[in-house]
Amino acid sequence: MMPPKSEYYSVVKFAWDACVRCGNWEDAWKACEEKYKRYNWIHTYPNAAAEVVSLYFGRNDFDEHGFYDDFEPPTYGRYSGSYAQDEMGYSDDDIDTIFDGDPSAYWNID
């Protein structure tokens, strides 16, 4: 239970009311995006709003109806300049996982 006088409650209520008022997730999300635009996407408030909109319109099915996504794009900075990354396209995480963080181990693949 959220305290009804808390800021977090006001975020959830705003998102819920936007869903009721707008009738579709795109417009509801636009209202939330506008309201919480000063916050970075990883902040709790826009994430709470996204969850409310997704649950309201998605019938608890994030894959089919929601836009909630924890996907983080791969990074390509730590091993920049290595053949494995620059030529073969392995991401930082790939190099950490496949080559134990040693991009020169690429040459040992049989």
Biopython code that builds the backbone (N, CA, C, O; Angstrom):
import numpy as np
from Bio.PDB.StructureBuilder import StructureBuilder

atoms = [
    (1, "MET", "N", (0.838, -1.177, 0.000)),
    (1, "MET", "CA", (0.000, 0.000, 0.000)),
    (1, "MET", "C", (0.883, 1.240, 0.000)),
    (1, "MET", "O", (1.815, 1.350, 0.796)),
    (2, "MET", "N", (0.586, 2.151, -0.881)),
    (2, "MET", "CA", (1.325, 3.406, -0.945)),
    (2, "MET", "C", (0.615, 4.469, -0.130)),
    (2, "MET", "O", (-0.610, 4.580, -0.176)),
    (3, "PRO", "N", (1.374, 5.240, 0.606)),
    (3, "PRO", "CA", (0.739, 6.356, 1.321)),
    (3, "PRO", "C", (0.132, 7.337, 0.310)),
    (3, "PRO", "O", (0.836, 7.800, -0.588)),
    (4, "PRO", "N", (-1.144, 7.656, 0.437)),
    (4, "PRO", "CA", (-1.814, 8.500, -0.562)),
    (4, "PRO", "C", (-1.279, 9.926, -0.653)),
    (4, "PRO", "O", (-1.562, 10.626, -1.626)),
    (5, "LYS", "N", (-0.519, 10.365, 0.331)),
    (5, "LYS", "CA", (0.039, 11.720, 0.275)),
    (5, "LYS", "C", (1.494, 11.714, -0.193)),
    (5, "LYS", "O", (2.167, 12.742, -0.119)),
    (6, "SER", "N", (1.988, 10.576, -0.674)),
    (6, "SER", "CA", (3.386, 10.495, -1.117)),
    (6, "SER", "C", (3.520, 10.943, -2.577)),
    (6, "SER", "O", (2.558, 10.920, -3.344)),
    (7, "GLU", "N", (4.734, 11.347, -2.934)),
    (7, "GLU", "CA", (5.005, 11.725, -4.321)),
    (7, "GLU", "C", (4.816, 10.532, -5.246)),
    (7, "GLU", "O", (4.271, 10.669, -6.342)),
    (8, "TYR", "N", (5.266, 9.367, -4.806)),
    (8, "TYR", "CA", (5.168, 8.170, -5.627)),
    (8, "TYR", "C", (3.706, 7.857, -5.958)),
    (8, "TYR", "O", (3.378, 7.497, -7.088)),
    (9, "TYR", "N", (2.845, 7.997, -4.970)),
    (9, "TYR", "CA", (1.412, 7.790, -5.193)),
    (9, "TYR", "C", (0.900, 8.757, -6.262)),
    (9, "TYR", "O", (0.103, 8.379, -7.120)),
    (10, "SER", "N", (1.364, 10.004, -6.201)),
    (10, "SER", "CA", (0.890, 10.993, -7.182)),
    (10, "SER", "C", (1.324, 10.613, -8.596)),
    (10, "SER", "O", (0.601, 10.884, -9.555)),
    (11, "VAL", "N", (2.495, 9.989, -8.739)),
    (11, "VAL", "CA", (2.957, 9.541, -10.053)),
    (11, "VAL", "C", (2.067, 8.412, -10.563)),
    (11, "VAL", "O", (1.611, 8.440, -11.706)),
    (12, "VAL", "N", (1.823, 7.424, -9.711)),
    (12, "VAL", "CA", (0.986, 6.290, -10.101)),
    (12, "VAL", "C", (-0.429, 6.749, -10.420)),
    (12, "VAL", "O", (-1.032, 6.288, -11.389)),
    (13, "LYS", "N", (-0.953, 7.646, -9.614)),
    (13, "LYS", "CA", (-2.303, 8.162, -9.851)),
    (13, "LYS", "C", (-2.372, 8.953, -11.156)),
    (13, "LYS", "O", (-3.329, 8.814, -11.919)),
    (14, "PHE", "N", (-1.365, 9.778, -11.411)),
    (14, "PHE", "CA", (-1.349, 10.537, -12.661)),
    (14, "PHE", "C", (-1.368, 9.585, -13.858)),
    (14, "PHE", "O", (-2.129, 9.784, -14.805)),
    (15, "ALA", "N", (-0.528, 8.554, -13.808)),
    (15, "ALA", "CA", (-0.466, 7.594, -14.918)),
    (15, "ALA", "C", (-1.799, 6.865, -15.081)),
    (15, "ALA", "O", (-2.286, 6.682, -16.197)),
    (16, "TRP", "N", (-2.378, 6.454, -13.958)),
    (16, "TRP", "CA", (-3.683, 5.755, -14.013)),
    (16, "TRP", "C", (-4.749, 6.666, -14.615)),
    (16, "TRP", "O", (-5.505, 6.260, -15.498)),
    (17, "ASP", "N", (-4.795, 7.880, -14.131)),
    (17, "ASP", "CA", (-5.786, 8.835, -14.644)),
    (17, "ASP", "C", (-5.572, 9.117, -16.132)),
    (17, "ASP", "O", (-6.534, 9.290, -16.881)),
    (18, "ALA", "N", (-4.304, 9.163, -16.554)),
    (18, "ALA", "CA", (-4.014, 9.369, -17.980)),
    (18, "ALA", "C", (-4.540, 8.196, -18.801)),
    (18, "ALA", "O", (-5.062, 8.389, -19.899)),
    (19, "CYS", "N", (-4.405, 6.989, -18.276)),
    (19, "CYS", "CA", (-4.928, 5.805, -18.982)),
    (19, "CYS", "C", (-6.441, 5.886, -19.135)),
    (19, "CYS", "O", (-6.981, 5.628, -20.211)),
    (20, "VAL", "N", (-7.114, 6.243, -18.056)),
    (20, "VAL", "CA", (-8.574, 6.346, -18.078)),
    (20, "VAL", "C", (-9.014, 7.456, -19.037)),
    (20, "VAL", "O", (-9.936, 7.278, -19.833)),
    (21, "ARG", "N", (-8.342, 8.593, -18.945)),
    (21, "ARG", "CA", (-8.710, 9.758, -19.748)),
    (21, "ARG", "C", (-8.404, 9.555, -21.231)),
    (21, "ARG", "O", (-9.207, 9.939, -22.082)),
    (22, "CYS", "N", (-7.266, 8.963, -21.547)),
    (22, "CYS", "CA", (-6.821, 8.873, -22.941)),
    (22, "CYS", "C", (-7.411, 7.690, -23.698)),
    (22, "CYS", "O", (-7.708, 7.801, -24.887)),
    (23, "GLY", "N", (-7.582, 6.575, -23.029)),
    (23, "GLY", "CA", (-8.186, 5.427, -23.682)),
    (23, "GLY", "C", (-7.262, 4.573, -24.537)),
    (23, "GLY", "O", (-7.675, 3.512, -25.005)),
    (24, "ASN", "N", (-6.030, 5.001, -24.753)),
    (24, "ASN", "CA", (-5.055, 4.161, -25.472)),
    (24, "ASN", "C", (-3.674, 4.428, -24.883)),
    (24, "ASN", "O", (-3.408, 5.504, -24.348)),
    (25, "TRP", "N", (-2.807, 3.435, -24.990)),
    (25, "TRP", "CA", (-1.524, 3.539, -24.298)),
    (25, "TRP", "C", (-0.621, 4.620, -24.875)),
    (25, "TRP", "O", (0.149, 5.239, -24.140)),
    (26, "GLU", "N", (-0.705, 4.858, -26.192)),
    (26, "GLU", "CA", (0.179, 5.851, -26.795)),
    (26, "GLU", "C", (-0.074, 7.249, -26.227)),
    (26, "GLU", "O", (0.865, 7.949, -25.849)),
    (27, "ASP", "N", (-1.337, 7.647, -26.171)),
    (27, "ASP", "CA", (-1.668, 8.977, -25.654)),
    (27, "ASP", "C", (-1.435, 9.061, -24.149)),
    (27, "ASP", "O", (-0.986, 10.089, -23.643)),
    (28, "ALA", "N", (-1.736, 7.992, -23.444)),
    (28, "ALA", "CA", (-1.487, 7.973, -22.001)),
    (28, "ALA", "C", (0.003, 8.112, -21.730)),
    (28, "ALA", "O", (0.416, 8.849, -20.834)),
    (29, "TRP", "N", (0.808, 7.397, -22.511)),
    (29, "TRP", "CA", (2.257, 7.481, -22.302)),
    (29, "TRP", "C", (2.785, 8.867, -22.668)),
    (29, "TRP", "O", (3.670, 9.388, -21.990)),
    (30, "LYS", "N", (2.249, 9.469, -23.735)),
    (30, "LYS", "CA", (2.669, 10.828, -24.099)),
    (30, "LYS", "C", (2.406, 11.801, -22.954)),
    (30, "LYS", "O", (3.235, 12.665, -22.669)),
    (31, "ALA", "N", (1.263, 11.663, -22.303)),
    (31, "ALA", "CA", (0.940, 12.533, -21.163)),
    (31, "ALA", "C", (1.945, 12.320, -20.029)),
    (31, "ALA", "O", (2.401, 13.279, -19.407)),
    (32, "CYS", "N", (2.282, 11.071, -19.770)),
    (32, "CYS", "CA", (3.249, 10.762, -18.707)),
    (32, "CYS", "C", (4.641, 11.256, -19.077)),
    (32, "CYS", "O", (5.360, 11.812, -18.247)),
    (33, "GLU", "N", (5.006, 11.042, -20.334)),
    (33, "GLU", "CA", (6.311, 11.500, -20.804)),
    (33, "GLU", "C", (6.455, 13.004, -20.631)),
    (33, "GLU", "O", (7.488, 13.492, -20.173)),
    (34, "GLU", "N", (5.423, 13.723, -20.995)),
    (34, "GLU", "CA", (5.442, 15.179, -20.869)),
    (34, "GLU", "C", (5.533, 15.592, -19.391)),
    (34, "GLU", "O", (6.313, 16.475, -19.034)),
    (35, "LYS", "N", (4.746, 14.958, -18.557)),
    (35, "LYS", "CA", (4.713, 15.304, -17.124)),
    (35, "LYS", "C", (6.064, 15.055, -16.449)),
    (35, "LYS", "O", (6.488, 15.836, -15.597)),
    (36, "TYR", "N", (6.744, 13.957, -16.834)),
    (36, "TYR", "CA", (7.980, 13.564, -16.143)),
    (36, "TYR", "C", (9.218, 13.719, -17.010)),
    (36, "TYR", "O", (10.212, 13.021, -16.810)),
    (37, "LYS", "N", (9.162, 14.640, -17.982)),
    (37, "LYS", "CA", (10.272, 14.812, -18.916)),
    (37, "LYS", "C", (11.555, 15.316, -18.243)),
    (37, "LYS", "O", (12.642, 15.152, -18.797)),
    (38, "ARG", "N", (11.445, 15.911, -17.088)),
    (38, "ARG", "CA", (12.654, 16.416, -16.420)),
    (38, "ARG", "C", (13.468, 15.302, -15.773)),
    (38, "ARG", "O", (14.607, 15.513, -15.358)),
    (39, "TYR", "N", (12.874, 14.119, -15.692)),
    (39, "TYR", "CA", (13.565, 12.984, -15.084)),
    (39, "TYR", "C", (14.199, 12.109, -16.161)),
    (39, "TYR", "O", (13.640, 11.932, -17.244)),
    (40, "ASN", "N", (15.360, 11.572, -15.850)),
    (40, "ASN", "CA", (16.004, 10.602, -16.719)),
    (40, "ASN", "C", (15.146, 9.345, -16.762)),
    (40, "ASN", "O", (14.434, 9.042, -15.804)),
    (41, "TRP", "N", (15.212, 8.616, -17.866)),
    (41, "TRP", "CA", (14.397, 7.418, -18.029)),
    (41, "TRP", "C", (14.605, 6.411, -16.912)),
    (41, "TRP", "O", (13.671, 5.684, -16.575)),
    (42, "ILE", "N", (15.791, 6.338, -16.326)),
    (42, "ILE", "CA", (16.030, 5.333, -15.294)),
    (42, "ILE", "C", (15.497, 5.759, -13.931)),
    (42, "ILE", "O", (15.548, 4.975, -12.983)),
    (43, "HIS", "N", (14.996, 6.958, -13.814)),
    (43, "HIS", "CA", (14.422, 7.427, -12.550)),
    (43, "HIS", "C", (13.148, 6.648, -12.234)),
    (43, "HIS", "O", (12.460, 6.176, -13.139)),
    (44, "THR", "N", (12.848, 6.520, -10.976)),
    (44, "THR", "CA", (11.688, 5.767, -10.513)),
    (44, "THR", "C", (10.370, 6.292, -11.080)),
    (44, "THR", "O", (9.499, 5.495, -11.429)),
    (45, "TYR", "N", (10.204, 7.590, -11.179)),
    (45, "TYR", "CA", (8.906, 8.137, -11.580)),
    (45, "TYR", "C", (8.503, 7.761, -13.008)),
    (45, "TYR", "O", (7.404, 7.239, -13.194)),
    (46, "PRO", "N", (9.342, 8.001, -14.029)),
    (46, "PRO", "CA", (8.905, 7.586, -15.365)),
    (46, "PRO", "C", (8.755, 6.067, -15.481)),
    (46, "PRO", "O", (7.917, 5.581, -16.241)),
    (47, "ASN", "N", (9.563, 5.324, -14.729)),
    (47, "ASN", "CA", (9.417, 3.869, -14.761)),
    (47, "ASN", "C", (8.105, 3.429, -14.128)),
    (47, "ASN", "O", (7.455, 2.511, -14.628)),
    (48, "ALA", "N", (7.715, 4.065, -13.047)),
    (48, "ALA", "CA", (6.434, 3.734, -12.412)),
    (48, "ALA", "C", (5.288, 4.045, -13.369)),
    (48, "ALA", "O", (4.344, 3.264, -13.493)),
    (49, "ALA", "N", (5.375, 5.184, -14.040)),
    (49, "ALA", "CA", (4.341, 5.545, -15.007)),
    (49, "ALA", "C", (4.287, 4.528, -16.145)),
    (49, "ALA", "O", (3.203, 4.142, -16.582)),
    (50, "ALA", "N", (5.447, 4.096, -16.624)),
    (50, "ALA", "CA", (5.496, 3.102, -17.702)),
    (50, "ALA", "C", (4.861, 1.784, -17.259)),
    (50, "ALA", "O", (4.154, 1.140, -18.034)),
    (51, "GLU", "N", (5.110, 1.395, -16.040)),
    (51, "GLU", "CA", (4.528, 0.159, -15.532)),
    (51, "GLU", "C", (3.004, 0.255, -15.446)),
    (51, "GLU", "O", (2.293, -0.684, -15.807)),
    (52, "VAL", "N", (2.517, 1.383, -14.972)),
    (52, "VAL", "CA", (1.068, 1.561, -14.867)),
    (52, "VAL", "C", (0.423, 1.504, -16.258)),
    (52, "VAL", "O", (-0.572, 0.808, -16.458)),
    (53, "VAL", "N", (0.994, 2.234, -17.204)),
    (53, "VAL", "CA", (0.431, 2.246, -18.562)),
    (53, "VAL", "C", (0.486, 0.843, -19.168)),
    (53, "VAL", "O", (-0.474, 0.397, -19.797)),
    (54, "SER", "N", (1.599, 0.158, -18.980)),
    (54, "SER", "CA", (1.730, -1.195, -19.529)),
    (54, "SER", "C", (0.744, -2.158, -18.908)),
    (54, "SER", "O", (0.120, -2.953, -19.611)),
    (55, "LEU", "N", (0.598, -2.095, -17.604)),
    (55, "LEU", "CA", (-0.347, -2.991, -16.939)),
    (55, "LEU", "C", (-1.789, -2.662, -17.304)),
    (55, "LEU", "O", (-2.597, -3.567, -17.512)),
    (56, "TYR", "N", (-2.112, -1.391, -17.383)),
    (56, "TYR", "CA", (-3.479, -0.977, -17.687)),
    (56, "TYR", "C", (-3.909, -1.454, -19.072)),
    (56, "TYR", "O", (-4.994, -2.011, -19.236)),
    (57, "PHE", "N", (-3.054, -1.233, -20.062)),
    (57, "PHE", "CA", (-3.433, -1.563, -21.438)),
    (57, "PHE", "C", (-2.931, -2.928, -21.903)),
    (57, "PHE", "O", (-3.437, -3.467, -22.888)),
    (58, "GLY", "N", (-1.966, -3.482, -21.224)),
    (58, "GLY", "CA", (-1.342, -4.707, -21.698)),
    (58, "GLY", "C", (-1.932, -5.989, -21.190)),
    (58, "GLY", "O", (-1.485, -7.068, -21.579)),
    (59, "ARG", "N", (-2.920, -5.909, -20.336)),
    (59, "ARG", "CA", (-3.536, -7.119, -19.792)),
    (59, "ARG", "C", (-2.483, -8.068, -19.234)),
    (59, "ARG", "O", (-2.572, -9.284, -19.403)),
    (60, "ASN", "N", (-1.474, -7.488, -18.559)),
    (60, "ASN", "CA", (-0.387, -8.234, -17.921)),
    (60, "ASN", "C", (0.505, -8.986, -18.915)),
    (60, "ASN", "O", (1.236, -9.894, -18.520)),
    (61, "ASP", "N", (0.451, -8.626, -20.172)),
    (61, "ASP", "CA", (1.263, -9.292, -21.186)),
    (61, "ASP", "C", (2.232, -8.265, -21.778)),
    (61, "ASP", "O", (1.909, -7.594, -22.758)),
    (62, "PHE", "N", (3.403, -8.151, -21.188)),
    (62, "PHE", "CA", (4.370, -7.155, -21.640)),
    (62, "PHE", "C", (4.905, -7.450, -23.034)),
    (62, "PHE", "O", (5.259, -6.525, -23.765)),
    (63, "ASP", "N", (4.971, -8.714, -23.411)),
    (63, "ASP", "CA", (5.515, -9.064, -24.720)),
    (63, "ASP", "C", (4.602, -8.632, -25.861)),
    (63, "ASP", "O", (5.079, -8.144, -26.885)),
    (64, "GLU", "N", (3.302, -8.805, -25.694)),
    (64, "GLU", "CA", (2.374, -8.529, -26.778)),
    (64, "GLU", "C", (1.828, -7.102, -26.781)),
    (64, "GLU", "O", (1.631, -6.516, -27.845)),
    (65, "HIS", "N", (1.587, -6.551, -25.615)),
    (65, "HIS", "CA", (0.838, -5.295, -25.567)),
    (65, "HIS", "C", (1.564, -4.139, -24.905)),
    (65, "HIS", "O", (1.140, -2.993, -25.053)),
    (66, "GLY", "N", (2.625, -4.396, -24.190)),
    (66, "GLY", "CA", (3.308, -3.323, -23.490)),
    (66, "GLY", "C", (4.529, -2.852, -24.239)),
    (66, "GLY", "O", (4.907, -3.417, -25.265)),
    (67, "PHE", "N", (5.132, -1.825, -23.721)),
    (67, "PHE", "CA", (6.381, -1.345, -24.293)),
    (67, "PHE", "C", (7.473, -1.366, -23.251)),
    (67, "PHE", "O", (8.573, -0.869, -23.488)),
    (68, "TYR", "N", (7.181, -1.931, -22.108)),
    (68, "TYR", "CA", (8.148, -2.036, -21.027)),
    (68, "TYR", "C", (9.309, -2.883, -21.494)),
    (68, "TYR", "O", (9.104, -3.997, -21.975)),
    (69, "ASP", "N", (10.517, -2.382, -21.365)),
    (69, "ASP", "CA", (11.665, -3.086, -21.910)),
    (69, "ASP", "C", (12.898, -2.785, -21.083)),
    (69, "ASP", "O", (13.294, -1.630, -20.933)),
    (70, "ASP", "N", (13.495, -3.825, -20.552)),
    (70, "ASP", "CA", (14.735, -3.664, -19.791)),
    (70, "ASP", "C", (15.959, -3.866, -20.667)),
    (70, "ASP", "O", (17.066, -4.027, -20.152)),
    (71, "PHE", "N", (15.782, -3.860, -21.980)),
    (71, "PHE", "CA", (16.900, -4.083, -22.881)),
    (71, "PHE", "C", (17.904, -2.954, -22.769)),
    (71, "PHE", "O", (17.548, -1.777, -22.835)),
    (72, "GLU", "N", (19.153, -3.322, -22.600)),
    (72, "GLU", "CA", (20.235, -2.346, -22.632)),
    (72, "GLU", "C", (21.088, -2.657, -23.843)),
    (72, "GLU", "O", (21.576, -3.778, -23.986)),
    (73, "PRO", "N", (21.274, -1.684, -24.716)),
    (73, "PRO", "CA", (22.060, -1.954, -25.916)),
    (73, "PRO", "C", (23.501, -2.284, -25.552)),
    (73, "PRO", "O", (24.016, -1.800, -24.543)),
    (74, "PRO", "N", (24.152, -3.104, -26.368)),
    (74, "PRO", "CA", (25.538, -3.465, -26.071)),
    (74, "PRO", "C", (26.451, -2.254, -26.165)),
    (74, "PRO", "O", (26.184, -1.312, -26.912)),
    (75, "THR", "N", (27.525, -2.293, -25.400)),
    (75, "THR", "CA", (28.516, -1.215, -25.445)),
    (75, "THR", "C", (29.736, -1.686, -26.214)),
    (75, "THR", "O", (30.018, -2.881, -26.301)),
    (76, "TYR", "N", (30.445, -0.730, -26.764)),
    (76, "TYR", "CA", (31.616, -1.027, -27.581)),
    (76, "TYR", "C", (32.754, -0.062, -27.252)),
    (76, "TYR", "O", (33.396, 0.464, -28.160)),
    (77, "GLY", "N", (33.005, 0.171, -25.985)),
    (77, "GLY", "CA", (34.028, 1.146, -25.631)),
    (77, "GLY", "C", (35.263, 0.588, -24.961)),
    (77, "GLY", "O", (36.372, 1.059, -25.216)),
    (78, "ARG", "N", (35.093, -0.411, -24.107)),
    (78, "ARG", "CA", (36.228, -0.887, -23.303)),
    (78, "ARG", "C", (37.318, -1.544, -24.142)),
    (78, "ARG", "O", (38.496, -1.484, -23.790)),
    (79, "TYR", "N", (36.932, -2.164, -25.236)),
    (79, "TYR", "CA", (37.905, -2.893, -26.044)),
    (79, "TYR", "C", (38.071, -2.275, -27.432)),
    (79, "TYR", "O", (38.466, -2.942, -28.389)),
    (80, "SER", "N", (37.760, -0.989, -27.511)),
    (80, "SER", "CA", (37.907, -0.277, -28.773)),
    (80, "SER", "C", (39.366, -0.345, -29.215)),
    (80, "SER", "O", (40.281, -0.170, -28.409)),
    (81, "GLY", "N", (39.568, -0.599, -30.493)),
    (81, "GLY", "CA", (40.921, -0.732, -31.025)),
    (81, "GLY", "C", (41.350, -2.173, -31.180)),
    (81, "GLY", "O", (42.368, -2.451, -31.814)),
    (82, "SER", "N", (40.582, -3.102, -30.607)),
    (82, "SER", "CA", (40.936, -4.524, -30.744)),
    (82, "SER", "C", (40.303, -5.075, -32.016)),
    (82, "SER", "O", (39.262, -4.594, -32.465)),
    (83, "TYR", "N", (40.934, -6.073, -32.581)),
    (83, "TYR", "CA", (40.412, -6.720, -33.781)),
    (83, "TYR", "C", (39.049, -7.353, -33.492)),
    (83, "TYR", "O", (38.122, -7.259, -34.297)),
    (84, "ALA", "N", (38.948, -7.997, -32.330)),
    (84, "ALA", "CA", (37.703, -8.688, -31.976)),
    (84, "ALA", "C", (36.522, -7.729, -31.965)),
    (84, "ALA", "O", (35.414, -8.100, -32.351)),
    (85, "GLN", "N", (36.755, -6.488, -31.523)),
    (85, "GLN", "CA", (35.652, -5.535, -31.458)),
    (85, "GLN", "C", (35.507, -4.750, -32.750)),
    (85, "GLN", "O", (34.419, -4.693, -33.324)),
    (86, "ASP", "N", (36.581, -4.152, -33.206)),
    (86, "ASP", "CA", (36.489, -3.255, -34.355)),
    (86, "ASP", "C", (36.221, -3.973, -35.671)),
    (86, "ASP", "O", (35.489, -3.456, -36.515)),
    (87, "GLU", "N", (36.788, -5.127, -35.855)),
    (87, "GLU", "CA", (36.629, -5.846, -37.118)),
    (87, "GLU", "C", (35.546, -6.920, -37.062)),
    (87, "GLU", "O", (34.789, -7.101, -38.016)),
    (88, "MET", "N", (35.479, -7.633, -35.932)),
    (88, "MET", "CA", (34.550, -8.755, -35.835)),
    (88, "MET", "C", (33.223, -8.364, -35.182)),
    (88, "MET", "O", (32.252, -9.116, -35.268)),
    (89, "GLY", "N", (33.168, -7.195, -34.528)),
    (89, "GLY", "CA", (31.917, -6.680, -33.998)),
    (89, "GLY", "C", (31.492, -7.209, -32.640)),
    (89, "GLY", "O", (30.334, -7.051, -32.252)),
    (90, "TYR", "N", (32.409, -7.835, -31.908)),
    (90, "TYR", "CA", (32.053, -8.315, -30.574)),
    (90, "TYR", "C", (31.879, -7.130, -29.623)),
    (90, "TYR", "O", (32.697, -6.210, -29.614)),
    (91, "SER", "N", (30.807, -7.155, -28.824)),
    (91, "SER", "CA", (30.559, -6.089, -27.850)),
    (91, "SER", "C", (31.459, -6.296, -26.628)),
    (91, "SER", "O", (32.120, -7.326, -26.495)),
    (92, "ASP", "N", (31.471, -5.304, -25.747)),
    (92, "ASP", "CA", (32.240, -5.428, -24.500)),
    (92, "ASP", "C", (31.802, -6.656, -23.713)),
    (92, "ASP", "O", (32.639, -7.413, -23.221)),
    (93, "ASP", "N", (30.491, -6.854, -23.592)),
    (93, "ASP", "CA", (29.979, -8.007, -22.845)),
    (93, "ASP", "C", (30.355, -9.324, -23.523)),
    (93, "ASP", "O", (30.678, -10.302, -22.849)),
    (94, "ASP", "N", (30.311, -9.347, -24.856)),
    (94, "ASP", "CA", (30.722, -10.558, -25.572)),
    (94, "ASP", "C", (32.175, -10.900, -25.263)),
    (94, "ASP", "O", (32.505, -12.051, -24.977)),
    (95, "ILE", "N", (33.028, -9.902, -25.323)),
    (95, "ILE", "CA", (34.456, -10.135, -25.067)),
    (95, "ILE", "C", (34.661, -10.582, -23.630)),
    (95, "ILE", "O", (35.462, -11.479, -23.369)),
    (96, "ASP", "N", (33.943, -9.963, -22.691)),
    (96, "ASP", "CA", (34.048, -10.390, -21.293)),
    (96, "ASP", "C", (33.612, -11.841, -21.120)),
    (96, "ASP", "O", (34.254, -12.605, -20.399)),
    (97, "THR", "N", (32.528, -12.216, -21.779)),
    (97, "THR", "CA", (31.964, -13.554, -21.615)),
    (97, "THR", "C", (32.725, -14.615, -22.410)),
    (97, "THR", "O", (33.103, -15.651, -21.863)),
    (98, "ILE", "N", (32.944, -14.361, -23.673)),
    (98, "ILE", "CA", (33.533, -15.371, -24.559)),
    (98, "ILE", "C", (35.042, -15.482, -24.378)),
    (98, "ILE", "O", (35.599, -16.579, -24.379)),
    (99, "PHE", "N", (35.697, -14.331, -24.222)),
    (99, "PHE", "CA", (37.155, -14.317, -24.184)),
    (99, "PHE", "C", (37.713, -13.966, -22.805)),
    (99, "PHE", "O", (38.883, -13.606, -22.679)),
    (100, "ASP", "N", (36.882, -14.071, -21.785)),
    (100, "ASP", "CA", (37.290, -13.741, -20.411)),
    (100, "ASP", "C", (37.943, -12.361, -20.312)),
    (100, "ASP", "O", (38.891, -12.171, -19.550)),
    (101, "GLY", "N", (37.439, -11.415, -21.074)),
    (101, "GLY", "CA", (37.925, -10.042, -21.005)),
    (101, "GLY", "C", (39.223, -9.795, -21.749)),
    (101, "GLY", "O", (39.813, -8.722, -21.620)),
    (102, "ASP", "N", (39.675, -10.762, -22.520)),
    (102, "ASP", "CA", (40.934, -10.618, -23.268)),
    (102, "ASP", "C", (40.631, -10.670, -24.759)),
    (102, "ASP", "O", (40.501, -11.759, -25.318)),
    (103, "PRO", "N", (40.515, -9.510, -25.421)),
    (103, "PRO", "CA", (40.149, -9.527, -26.829)),
    (103, "PRO", "C", (41.187, -10.204, -27.712)),
    (103, "PRO", "O", (40.862, -10.642, -28.816)),
    (104, "SER", "N", (42.430, -10.298, -27.250)),
    (104, "SER", "CA", (43.446, -10.985, -28.061)),
    (104, "SER", "C", (43.218, -12.494, -28.078)),
    (104, "SER", "O", (43.793, -13.195, -28.910)),
    (105, "ALA", "N", (42.386, -12.999, -27.169)),
    (105, "ALA", "CA", (42.057, -14.431, -27.167)),
    (105, "ALA", "C", (41.239, -14.808, -28.386)),
    (105, "ALA", "O", (41.050, -15.995, -28.652)),
    (106, "TYR", "N", (40.744, -13.821, -29.141)),
    (106, "TYR", "CA", (40.015, -14.086, -30.375)),
    (106, "TYR", "C", (40.822, -14.983, -31.297)),
    (106, "TYR", "O", (40.280, -15.857, -31.973)),
    (107, "TRP", "N", (42.108, -14.753, -31.312)),
    (107, "TRP", "CA", (42.981, -15.488, -32.230)),
    (107, "TRP", "C", (43.145, -16.949, -31.844)),
    (107, "TRP", "O", (43.696, -17.724, -32.626)),
    (108, "ASN", "N", (42.684, -17.350, -30.664)),
    (108, "ASN", "CA", (42.800, -18.727, -30.205)),
    (108, "ASN", "C", (41.557, -19.559, -30.487)),
    (108, "ASN", "O", (41.482, -20.719, -30.082)),
    (109, "ILE", "N", (40.578, -18.976, -31.180)),
    (109, "ILE", "CA", (39.364, -19.718, -31.492)),
    (109, "ILE", "C", (39.672, -20.723, -32.609)),
    (109, "ILE", "O", (40.248, -20.372, -33.639)),
    (110, "ASP", "N", (39.282, -21.953, -32.385)),
    (110, "ASP", "CA", (39.464, -22.997, -33.404)),
    (110, "ASP", "C", (38.149, -23.359, -34.018)),
    (110, "ASP", "O", (38.093, -24.219, -34.896)),
]
sb = StructureBuilder()
sb.init_structure("model")
sb.init_model(0)
sb.init_chain("A")
sb.init_seg("    ")
for serial, (resi, resn, name, xyz) in enumerate(atoms, 1):
    if name == "N":
        sb.init_residue(resn, " ", resi, " ")
    sb.init_atom(name, np.array(xyz, "f"), 0.0, 1.0, " ", f" {name:<3s}", serial, name[0])
structure = sb.get_structure()
